[in-house]
Amino acid sequence: MVIWLCAWGLLWCLDGVLNLGNLALLLVLASAIAGAWVSAFASVGTSAMFVLMFNWFFVEPRYTFNVHLHRDLLLLVTMMGVSVVVSYLMARLRMAAELESQYAKASELLRELSEQFRETSDVQTQGQQLQTWIAQEAACGVSVLLLQDGAADEGVGHSQVIGEAKGQDRQGLFACAQQFGAMGPGTGRYENQATVFLPLRGRARAYGAVALHAHEAKLLSAVQRDMLQQACDLLGHEIERAQTLRLAQQAKDVAQSQSLRNTLLTSISHDYRTPLANLMGAASVIHDQVARL
């Protein structure tokens, strides 16, 4: 409103000083500046209204909507077209800037969560950290399923559920992990459910799932849902990395054990061969020299 009031103040002050084309440029400039704050619909509507007002107050004959067809109509049409295009482009630019700001904020939040995961190697603690983080961001109840030791079905292995997940929600957690994909409102799968399920994805399999309970989950925007899925993927990759390191350490321990076994067998066989050689030598002498002896 301040921008438009300033533009109209300049129009009244410069009326008679500048020609009609230059005065029209002031409204185009005001429309471009105001478009940085208002929506595209509001900006276009305001521009159309002020073009009509400009026609009423400044275009001859004044205080009417009549215009000279060859002299002023093209000016008004061009002014309206430029205002609409500029308003739309400014609104799109503002939306892109807001979206970029949301992605930057999401990246920072994910970086902080990743730092929390690095501070501990306990999977259960990491699951609790993810549960708390998602509950704060989504403002709803959260349950986390952690699959361990290759478990894929309910009740198999050492699977653990952090939070309250009963009945269909518990089954949904295992189904989400099995299907390796998100489920629930806004995901394109099982839209009729009230709970949103997000998998803890690794490179080739899911290491668990997260359930966002209550109706607030339906209000998640696409950006928020992508951010929460990336947070789940962080934990999935962290679990996968920890398992890979554990398997690598186990393989290293087995190799060291095998090397120690081979070394021990070599030492024992050497220790046995030395006295056996002496015994064999003595036995050979006795056998060959039995008549003389």
Residue frames as qw, qx, qy, qz and C-alpha x, y, z in Angstrom:
[[0.000, 0.885, 0.466, 0.000, 0.00, 0.00, 0.00],
 [0.307, -0.773, 0.113, 0.544, 2.85, 2.39, 0.75],
 [0.394, -0.109, 0.610, 0.679, 4.39, 1.68, -2.66],
 [0.180, 0.593, 0.676, 0.400, 1.12, 2.32, -4.49],
 [0.149, -0.916, -0.303, 0.216, 0.40, 5.47, -2.46],
 [0.359, -0.589, 0.298, 0.660, 3.85, 6.83, -3.27],
 [0.334, 0.164, 0.687, 0.624, 3.32, 6.04, -6.97],
 [0.058, 0.777, 0.587, 0.219, -0.02, 7.86, -7.01],
 [0.277, -0.846, -0.096, 0.446, 1.48, 10.80, -5.15],
 [0.355, -0.328, 0.479, 0.733, 4.12, 11.10, -7.85],
 [0.241, 0.460, 0.720, 0.460, 1.46, 10.85, -10.53],
 [0.060, -0.905, -0.419, 0.054, -0.48, 13.75, -9.05],
 [0.337, -0.752, 0.133, 0.551, 2.68, 15.83, -8.58],
 [0.306, -0.261, 0.612, 0.681, 3.98, 15.19, -12.11],
 [0.382, 0.635, 0.667, 0.075, 0.63, 15.53, -13.85],
 [0.247, 0.960, 0.115, -0.056, 1.11, 18.19, -16.49],
 [0.231, -0.788, 0.507, 0.262, 4.91, 18.03, -16.16],
 [0.243, -0.230, 0.887, 0.317, 5.42, 14.66, -17.89],
 [0.534, 0.109, -0.467, -0.696, 3.46, 13.24, -20.78],
 [0.860, -0.160, 0.087, -0.476, 1.01, 10.39, -20.43],
 [0.871, 0.246, -0.419, 0.074, 3.50, 7.69, -21.49],
 [0.302, 0.407, -0.625, 0.594, 6.01, 8.66, -18.80],
 [0.512, -0.331, 0.372, -0.700, 3.31, 8.78, -16.15],
 [0.937, -0.001, -0.167, -0.306, 2.22, 5.27, -17.13],
 [0.645, 0.351, -0.605, 0.308, 5.76, 4.01, -16.51],
 [0.183, -0.431, 0.568, -0.677, 5.44, 5.02, -12.85],
 [0.829, -0.133, 0.195, -0.507, 2.54, 2.58, -12.42],
 [0.888, 0.273, -0.369, 0.013, 4.50, -0.17, -14.16],
 [0.319, 0.457, -0.637, 0.532, 7.43, 0.46, -11.80],
 [0.476, -0.332, 0.460, -0.673, 5.13, 0.40, -8.77],
 [0.936, 0.029, -0.063, -0.345, 3.60, -2.88, -9.96],
 [0.736, 0.361, -0.526, 0.228, 7.06, -4.45, -10.31],
 [0.067, 0.419, -0.636, 0.644, 8.16, -3.34, -6.83],
 [0.648, -0.221, 0.324, -0.653, 4.89, -4.33, -5.13],
 [0.893, 0.151, -0.348, -0.242, 5.06, -7.75, -6.78],
 [0.387, 0.386, -0.746, 0.380, 7.98, -8.61, -4.49],
 [0.175, -0.133, 0.700, -0.679, 5.59, -8.82, -1.50],
 [0.677, 0.170, 0.306, -0.648, 2.09, -9.69, -2.73],
 [0.640, 0.111, 0.754, 0.094, 0.80, -12.79, -4.51],
 [0.171, 0.024, 0.640, 0.749, 0.52, -12.99, -8.29],
 [0.036, -0.636, -0.738, -0.224, -3.31, -12.88, -8.17],
 [0.217, -0.829, -0.319, 0.404, -3.35, -9.84, -5.89],
 [0.291, -0.444, 0.301, 0.792, -0.67, -8.08, -7.94],
 [0.126, 0.234, 0.708, 0.654, -2.48, -8.63, -11.24],
 [0.114, -0.745, -0.656, -0.051, -5.81, -7.56, -9.75],
 [0.270, -0.760, -0.140, 0.575, -4.30, -4.43, -8.23],
 [0.265, -0.215, 0.472, 0.813, -2.56, -3.56, -11.49],
 [0.056, 0.472, 0.738, 0.479, -5.83, -3.89, -13.43],
 [0.188, -0.827, -0.498, 0.182, -7.65, -1.68, -10.93],
 [0.288, -0.679, 0.061, 0.672, -4.99, 1.02, -11.05],
 [0.245, 0.069, 0.608, 0.752, -4.90, 0.98, -14.85],
 [0.045, -0.698, -0.658, -0.279, -8.64, 1.76, -14.80],
 [0.300, -0.832, -0.252, 0.394, -8.03, 4.49, -12.23],
 [0.359, -0.341, 0.337, 0.801, -5.24, 5.89, -14.38],
 [0.130, 0.389, 0.674, 0.615, -7.65, 5.98, -17.30],
 [0.183, -0.809, -0.558, -0.007, -10.26, 7.75, -15.14],
 [0.347, -0.828, -0.107, 0.428, -8.00, 10.44, -13.66],
 [0.324, -0.576, 0.381, 0.646, -5.31, 11.08, -16.28],
 [0.306, 0.138, 0.741, 0.582, -6.45, 9.99, -19.76],
 [0.298, 0.290, -0.016, -0.909, -8.46, 12.53, -21.76],
 [0.289, -0.648, -0.035, -0.704, -11.39, 12.95, -21.51],
 [0.118, 0.207, -0.779, 0.580, -10.83, 12.78, -17.76],
 [0.401, 0.031, 0.618, -0.675, -13.26, 11.28, -15.26],
 [0.846, 0.289, 0.001, -0.447, -14.63, 8.92, -17.91],
 [0.709, -0.204, 0.647, 0.194, -13.56, 5.56, -19.24],
 [0.681, 0.715, 0.157, -0.003, -13.69, 6.81, -22.81],
 [0.507, -0.495, 0.419, 0.567, -10.33, 6.80, -24.60],
 [0.452, 0.701, -0.303, -0.461, -9.13, 7.95, -27.96],
 [0.977, 0.120, 0.170, -0.042, -8.89, 4.76, -29.95],
 [0.766, 0.527, -0.133, 0.344, -5.74, 5.63, -31.88],
 [0.132, 0.763, -0.367, 0.516, -3.93, 7.69, -29.29],
 [0.336, -0.527, 0.579, -0.523, -4.44, 6.23, -25.81],
 [0.943, -0.091, 0.029, -0.320, -5.93, 2.75, -26.18],
 [0.822, 0.328, -0.401, 0.237, -2.64, 1.13, -27.18],
 [0.088, 0.552, -0.545, 0.625, -0.92, 2.84, -24.24],
 [0.650, -0.347, 0.360, -0.572, -3.44, 1.46, -21.76],
 [0.981, 0.084, -0.100, -0.140, -3.37, -2.04, -23.25],
 [0.638, 0.455, -0.479, 0.396, 0.44, -2.08, -23.27],
 [0.163, -0.535, 0.506, -0.657, 0.54, -0.73, -19.74],
 [0.838, -0.231, 0.215, -0.445, -1.86, -3.43, -18.55],
 [0.942, 0.235, -0.236, 0.037, 0.05, -6.18, -20.35],
 [0.423, 0.519, -0.536, 0.514, 3.43, -5.11, -19.01],
 [0.408, -0.483, 0.442, -0.636, 2.02, -4.77, -15.47],
 [0.944, -0.104, 0.070, -0.306, 0.53, -8.27, -15.60],
 [0.848, 0.337, -0.343, 0.222, 3.71, -9.85, -16.97],
 [0.197, 0.552, -0.532, 0.611, 5.94, -8.05, -14.48],
 [0.612, -0.413, 0.342, -0.582, 3.62, -8.92, -11.57],
 [0.987, 0.013, -0.062, -0.150, 3.55, -12.58, -12.57],
 [0.712, 0.421, -0.417, 0.378, 7.32, -12.78, -12.99],
 [0.069, -0.562, 0.502, -0.654, 7.96, -11.05, -9.67],
 [0.799, -0.303, 0.230, -0.466, 5.55, -13.42, -7.93],
 [0.964, 0.169, -0.196, 0.058, 7.28, -16.43, -9.51],
 [0.441, 0.539, -0.482, 0.532, 10.66, -15.06, -8.49],
 [0.382, -0.517, 0.438, -0.628, 9.45, -14.57, -4.93],
 [0.946, -0.133, 0.075, -0.285, 8.06, -18.11, -4.80],
 [0.837, 0.343, -0.336, 0.262, 11.36, -19.47, -6.11],
 [0.138, 0.577, -0.507, 0.625, 13.26, -17.49, -3.48],
 [0.657, -0.405, 0.329, -0.545, 10.97, -18.76, -0.72],
 [0.991, 0.053, -0.083, -0.090, 11.37, -22.33, -1.95],
 [0.623, 0.476, -0.439, 0.439, 15.14, -21.92, -2.05],
 [0.202, -0.567, 0.472, -0.644, 15.05, -20.55, 1.48],
 [0.874, -0.250, 0.173, -0.380, 13.06, -23.59, 2.64],
 [0.932, 0.235, -0.233, 0.151, 15.54, -25.95, 1.01],
 [0.322, 0.577, -0.488, 0.570, 18.45, -24.09, 2.62],
 [0.507, -0.481, 0.407, -0.588, 16.79, -24.33, 6.03],
 [0.978, -0.048, 0.019, -0.202, 16.07, -28.03, 5.46],
 [0.750, 0.426, -0.391, 0.321, 19.71, -28.63, 4.50],
 [0.005, 0.576, -0.528, 0.625, 20.91, -26.97, 7.70],
 [0.748, -0.328, 0.298, -0.494, 18.50, -29.00, 9.84],
 [0.981, 0.143, -0.125, -0.024, 19.61, -32.21, 8.15],
 [0.495, 0.548, -0.499, 0.454, 23.25, -31.30, 8.69],
 [0.325, -0.516, 0.508, -0.609, 22.60, -30.84, 12.42],
 [0.922, -0.127, 0.157, -0.330, 20.78, -34.18, 12.56],
 [0.854, 0.371, -0.323, 0.171, 23.69, -35.86, 10.77],
 [0.153, 0.585, -0.571, 0.556, 26.07, -34.42, 13.38],
 [0.657, -0.372, 0.394, -0.525, 23.90, -35.92, 16.12],
 [0.985, 0.109, -0.059, -0.122, 24.08, -39.33, 14.45],
 [0.631, 0.518, -0.461, 0.348, 27.88, -39.14, 14.25],
 [0.192, -0.614, 0.517, -0.565, 28.16, -38.47, 17.98],
 [0.671, -0.212, 0.617, -0.352, 26.77, -41.91, 18.87],
 [0.244, 0.269, -0.862, -0.354, 27.11, -45.38, 17.39],
 [0.250, 0.192, 0.883, -0.347, 24.10, -46.88, 19.19],
 [0.081, -0.283, -0.704, -0.647, 21.26, -47.51, 16.73],
 [0.252, -0.666, -0.697, 0.089, 18.56, -47.21, 19.39],
 [0.237, -0.609, -0.170, 0.737, 19.86, -43.80, 20.47],
 [0.064, -0.113, 0.481, 0.867, 19.96, -42.68, 16.85],
 [0.148, -0.466, -0.791, -0.367, 16.36, -43.86, 16.40],
 [0.258, -0.722, -0.520, 0.377, 15.30, -41.84, 19.44],
 [0.191, -0.432, 0.125, 0.873, 17.09, -38.79, 18.06],
 [0.037, -0.140, -0.664, -0.734, 15.27, -39.18, 14.74],
 [0.207, -0.612, -0.762, -0.044, 11.94, -39.61, 16.54],
 [0.235, -0.684, -0.306, 0.619, 12.44, -36.40, 18.53],
 [0.143, -0.275, 0.348, 0.885, 13.62, -34.45, 15.48],
 [0.095, -0.297, -0.741, -0.594, 10.67, -35.49, 13.28],
 [0.228, -0.670, -0.683, 0.178, 8.18, -34.89, 16.10],
 [0.186, -0.597, -0.113, 0.772, 9.45, -31.31, 16.39],
 [0.028, -0.181, 0.502, 0.845, 9.36, -30.66, 12.64],
 [0.236, -0.282, -0.774, -0.515, 6.02, -32.35, 11.89],
 [0.341, -0.189, 0.355, -0.850, 4.30, -31.49, 15.20],
 [0.857, -0.095, -0.200, -0.466, 2.72, -34.93, 15.56],
 [0.773, -0.403, 0.480, -0.094, 3.29, -38.28, 17.24],
 [0.512, 0.611, -0.584, -0.155, 6.11, -40.36, 15.74],
 [0.886, -0.266, 0.378, -0.039, 7.04, -44.06, 15.93],
 [0.282, 0.697, -0.631, -0.192, 10.29, -45.56, 14.61],
 [0.986, -0.024, 0.152, -0.061, 10.79, -49.19, 13.57],
 [0.011, 0.731, -0.670, -0.128, 14.38, -50.48, 13.54],
 [0.982, 0.147, -0.058, -0.103, 15.05, -53.74, 11.68],
 [0.165, -0.723, 0.670, 0.010, 18.20, -55.59, 12.65],
 [0.417, -0.239, 0.874, 0.066, 19.93, -58.83, 11.70],
 [0.088, 0.022, -0.799, -0.595, 18.17, -59.01, 8.35],
 [0.218, 0.435, 0.785, -0.384, 14.67, -58.94, 9.85],
 [0.100, -0.076, -0.466, -0.876, 11.96, -58.08, 7.35],
 [0.470, -0.459, -0.631, -0.413, 8.76, -59.42, 8.90],
 [0.463, -0.629, 0.182, -0.597, 6.98, -58.62, 12.12],
 [0.848, -0.438, 0.235, -0.181, 8.43, -60.57, 15.01],
 [0.918, 0.255, -0.078, 0.294, 11.54, -61.71, 13.09],
 [0.542, 0.397, -0.273, 0.688, 15.04, -61.02, 14.38],
 [0.373, -0.408, -0.460, 0.695, 15.66, -58.27, 16.90],
 [0.043, 0.581, 0.363, 0.727, 13.27, -55.63, 15.50],
 [0.246, -0.406, -0.524, 0.707, 12.46, -52.75, 17.82],
 [0.009, 0.743, 0.451, 0.494, 9.71, -50.13, 17.76],
 [0.264, -0.150, -0.350, 0.886, 10.41, -46.78, 19.42],
 [0.324, -0.006, -0.017, -0.946, 7.21, -44.99, 20.37],
 [0.526, 0.221, 0.687, -0.450, 3.59, -46.10, 20.41],
 [0.434, 0.279, -0.568, -0.642, 2.58, -48.01, 17.29],
 [0.449, 0.050, 0.838, -0.306, -0.22, -50.53, 17.61],
 [0.638, 0.499, 0.524, -0.263, -2.48, -52.46, 15.29],
 [0.669, 0.686, 0.243, 0.154, -2.54, -51.13, 11.74],
 [0.060, 0.951, -0.304, 0.010, 0.24, -48.62, 12.40],
 [0.538, -0.508, 0.662, 0.120, 2.60, -51.38, 13.46],
 [0.752, 0.292, 0.567, 0.169, 1.68, -53.44, 10.42],
 [0.427, 0.900, 0.073, 0.044, 2.11, -50.33, 8.25],
 [0.231, -0.833, 0.482, 0.139, 5.65, -49.85, 9.57],
 [0.607, -0.199, 0.736, 0.223, 6.68, -53.37, 8.51],
 [0.633, 0.604, 0.474, 0.101, 4.84, -53.01, 5.18],
 [0.188, 0.970, -0.130, -0.088, 6.62, -49.71, 4.50],
 [0.346, -0.650, 0.646, 0.201, 10.00, -51.31, 5.21],
 [0.674, 0.108, 0.712, 0.163, 9.18, -54.32, 3.02],
 [0.537, 0.735, 0.398, 0.114, 7.93, -52.23, 0.08],
 [0.556, -0.142, 0.142, 0.806, 10.85, -49.80, 0.32],
 [0.070, 0.431, 0.352, 0.828, 8.59, -46.80, -0.29],
 [0.147, 0.021, 0.401, -0.904, 6.56, -44.11, 1.48],
 [0.179, -0.460, -0.837, -0.235, 2.87, -44.71, 2.22],
 [0.128, -0.609, -0.565, 0.542, -0.02, -42.53, 3.32],
 [0.231, 0.908, 0.311, -0.160, -1.44, -39.08, 2.50],
 [0.116, 0.924, -0.254, -0.261, 0.51, -37.17, -0.15],
 [0.400, -0.459, 0.744, 0.275, 2.71, -40.14, -1.13],
 [0.530, 0.341, -0.519, -0.578, 0.54, -41.55, -3.93],
 [0.496, 0.003, -0.868, -0.027, 0.12, -44.89, -2.13],
 [0.390, -0.468, -0.754, 0.245, -2.61, -45.81, 0.37],
 [0.025, 0.368, -0.001, 0.929, -3.90, -42.22, 0.42],
 [0.568, -0.562, -0.376, -0.469, -6.92, -43.20, 2.53],
 [0.697, -0.316, -0.491, 0.416, -4.79, -43.85, 5.62],
 [0.234, -0.962, -0.080, -0.118, -4.41, -41.20, 8.31],
 [0.633, -0.634, 0.311, 0.319, -0.78, -42.12, 9.07],
 [0.523, 0.780, -0.339, -0.048, 2.21, -41.27, 6.89],
 [0.889, -0.296, 0.275, 0.214, 4.90, -43.98, 6.71],
 [0.346, 0.852, -0.391, -0.044, 8.46, -43.21, 5.56],
 [0.973, -0.013, -0.127, 0.191, 11.12, -45.93, 5.07],
 [0.388, -0.787, 0.411, 0.249, 14.64, -45.80, 6.50],
 [0.854, 0.520, -0.016, 0.001, 16.28, -46.43, 3.13],
 [0.540, -0.520, 0.494, 0.440, 19.75, -47.72, 2.54],
 [0.108, 0.447, -0.617, -0.639, 21.28, -48.46, -0.86],
 [0.322, 0.037, -0.858, -0.398, 19.46, -51.74, -1.51],
 [0.432, -0.450, -0.782, -0.019, 17.01, -52.28, 1.35],
 [0.330, -0.725, 0.001, -0.604, 15.12, -50.56, 4.14],
 [0.396, 0.111, -0.747, 0.523, 16.44, -50.79, 7.69],
 [0.040, -0.425, -0.693, 0.581, 13.16, -49.72, 9.27],
 [0.002, 0.605, 0.513, 0.609, 10.40, -47.17, 8.90],
 [0.035, -0.114, -0.398, 0.910, 8.89, -44.10, 10.56],
 [0.083, -0.628, -0.741, -0.223, 5.19, -43.49, 11.22],
 [0.017, -0.096, 0.143, -0.985, 3.76, -39.97, 11.55],
 [0.071, -0.483, -0.863, 0.134, 0.52, -40.33, 13.51],
 [0.065, 0.647, 0.432, -0.625, -2.58, -38.07, 13.78],
 [0.474, 0.772, 0.419, 0.060, -4.31, -35.83, 11.25],
 [0.086, -0.890, 0.212, 0.395, -1.50, -33.24, 11.24],
 [0.532, -0.209, 0.671, 0.473, 0.47, -35.53, 8.96],
 [0.485, 0.621, 0.578, 0.211, -1.93, -34.71, 6.11],
 [0.077, 0.984, 0.083, -0.135, -0.91, -31.06, 6.27],
 [0.582, -0.436, 0.403, 0.556, 2.71, -31.75, 5.34],
 [0.450, 0.789, -0.182, -0.377, 3.88, -29.89, 2.27],
 [0.912, 0.372, -0.116, 0.127, 5.93, -31.58, -0.44],
 [0.292, 0.703, -0.478, 0.439, 9.07, -29.80, 0.79],
 [0.511, -0.524, 0.515, -0.445, 8.48, -30.93, 4.39],
 [0.968, 0.005, 0.196, -0.158, 7.79, -34.50, 3.33],
 [0.752, 0.540, -0.276, 0.259, 10.97, -34.58, 1.23],
 [0.000, -0.694, 0.537, -0.480, 12.96, -33.19, 4.16],
 [0.732, -0.358, 0.446, -0.370, 11.56, -35.83, 6.54],
 [0.972, 0.235, 0.016, 0.000, 12.32, -38.58, 4.00],
 [0.506, 0.655, -0.420, 0.371, 15.89, -37.32, 3.68],
 [0.351, -0.600, 0.547, -0.465, 16.18, -37.41, 7.49],
 [0.925, -0.097, 0.296, -0.216, 14.98, -41.04, 7.44],
 [0.844, 0.482, -0.170, 0.164, 17.47, -41.83, 4.69],
 [0.078, 0.751, -0.531, 0.384, 20.24, -40.35, 6.83],
 [0.632, -0.403, 0.574, -0.330, 19.52, -42.87, 9.56],
 [0.957, 0.232, 0.140, -0.101, 19.15, -45.67, 7.01],
 [0.632, 0.643, -0.340, 0.268, 22.57, -44.92, 5.50],
 [0.183, -0.678, 0.579, -0.414, 24.06, -44.56, 8.99],
 [0.841, -0.195, 0.436, -0.252, 22.75, -47.99, 10.00],
 [0.900, 0.431, -0.021, 0.061, 24.02, -49.44, 6.72],
 [0.329, 0.751, -0.466, 0.332, 27.44, -47.86, 7.26],
 [0.461, -0.550, 0.588, -0.373, 27.62, -49.20, 10.82],
 [0.938, 0.027, 0.312, -0.148, 26.67, -52.70, 9.65],
 [0.750, 0.608, -0.202, 0.163, 29.24, -52.55, 6.85],
 [0.052, 0.726, -0.571, 0.381, 31.95, -51.52, 9.32],
 [0.698, -0.359, 0.523, -0.331, 30.89, -54.27, 11.71],
 [0.957, 0.252, 0.137, -0.032, 31.02, -56.90, 8.96],
 [0.537, 0.712, -0.363, 0.269, 34.39, -55.59, 7.84],
 [0.250, -0.649, 0.604, -0.388, 35.70, -55.81, 11.41],
 [0.878, -0.127, 0.399, -0.232, 34.33, -59.34, 11.72],
 [0.870, 0.476, -0.079, 0.102, 36.06, -60.35, 8.50],
 [0.237, 0.751, -0.501, 0.359, 39.27, -58.77, 9.77],
 [0.557, -0.490, 0.565, -0.362, 38.97, -60.64, 13.08],
 [0.962, 0.118, 0.224, -0.105, 38.36, -63.93, 11.24],
 [0.686, 0.639, -0.266, 0.223, 41.41, -63.29, 9.04],
 [0.061, -0.706, 0.580, -0.403, 43.55, -62.52, 12.08],
 [0.777, -0.286, 0.470, -0.304, 42.25, -65.63, 13.83],
 [0.942, 0.332, 0.046, 0.019, 43.03, -67.75, 10.79],
 [0.440, 0.728, -0.420, 0.317, 46.50, -66.23, 10.55],
 [0.366, -0.595, 0.595, -0.397, 47.13, -66.92, 14.24],
 [0.925, -0.040, 0.318, -0.203, 45.90, -70.50, 13.77],
 [0.829, 0.517, -0.157, 0.148, 48.24, -71.05, 10.83],
 [0.142, 0.741, -0.526, 0.393, 51.14, -69.56, 12.77],
 [0.625, -0.440, 0.528, -0.370, 50.40, -71.79, 15.78],
 [0.969, 0.155, 0.173, -0.080, 50.14, -74.91, 13.62],
 [0.629, 0.662, -0.321, 0.253, 53.41, -74.04, 11.89],
 [0.130, -0.685, 0.580, -0.421, 55.14, -73.54, 15.26],
 [0.804, -0.249, 0.448, -0.301, 53.74, -76.76, 16.70],
 [0.938, 0.346, 0.012, 0.023, 54.68, -78.80, 13.62],
 [0.412, 0.718, -0.457, 0.327, 58.19, -77.34, 13.75],
 [0.381, -0.575, 0.592, -0.417, 58.52, -78.15, 17.43],
 [0.910, -0.047, 0.354, -0.210, 57.37, -81.70, 16.74],
 [0.817, 0.545, -0.178, 0.062, 59.57, -82.23, 13.68],
 [0.109, 0.760, -0.580, 0.272, 62.83, -81.51, 15.56],
 [0.503, -0.374, 0.734, -0.261, 62.63, -84.34, 18.17],
 [0.897, 0.267, 0.284, -0.210, 60.99, -86.67, 15.66],
 [0.607, 0.704, -0.368, 0.033, 63.94, -86.23, 13.33],
 [0.095, -0.601, 0.747, -0.268, 66.31, -87.25, 16.11],
 [0.727, -0.087, 0.600, -0.323, 64.17, -90.25, 16.98],
 [0.857, 0.487, 0.043, -0.159, 63.97, -91.29, 13.34],
 [0.373, 0.732, -0.560, 0.104, 67.74, -90.96, 12.96],
 [0.331, -0.442, 0.778, -0.301, 68.39, -93.10, 16.02],
 [0.829, 0.144, 0.445, -0.307, 65.85, -95.67, 14.90],
 [0.739, 0.629, -0.219, -0.102, 67.49, -95.85, 11.45],
 [0.130, 0.654, -0.722, 0.186, 70.91, -96.45, 13.02],
 [0.563, -0.210, 0.723, -0.341, 69.53, -99.19, 15.24],
 [0.857, 0.364, 0.233, -0.281, 67.77, -100.78, 12.29],
 [0.650, 0.677, -0.344, -0.003, 70.80, -100.67, 10.00],
 [0.215, 0.564, -0.726, 0.329, 73.42, -101.63, 12.60],
 [0.817, -0.374, 0.104, -0.426, 71.35, -104.20, 14.49],
 [0.947, 0.090, -0.271, 0.149, 73.85, -107.05, 13.80],
 [0.445, 0.433, -0.428, 0.657, 76.87, -105.10, 15.06],
 [0.357, -0.522, 0.298, -0.715, 74.97, -103.78, 18.01]]
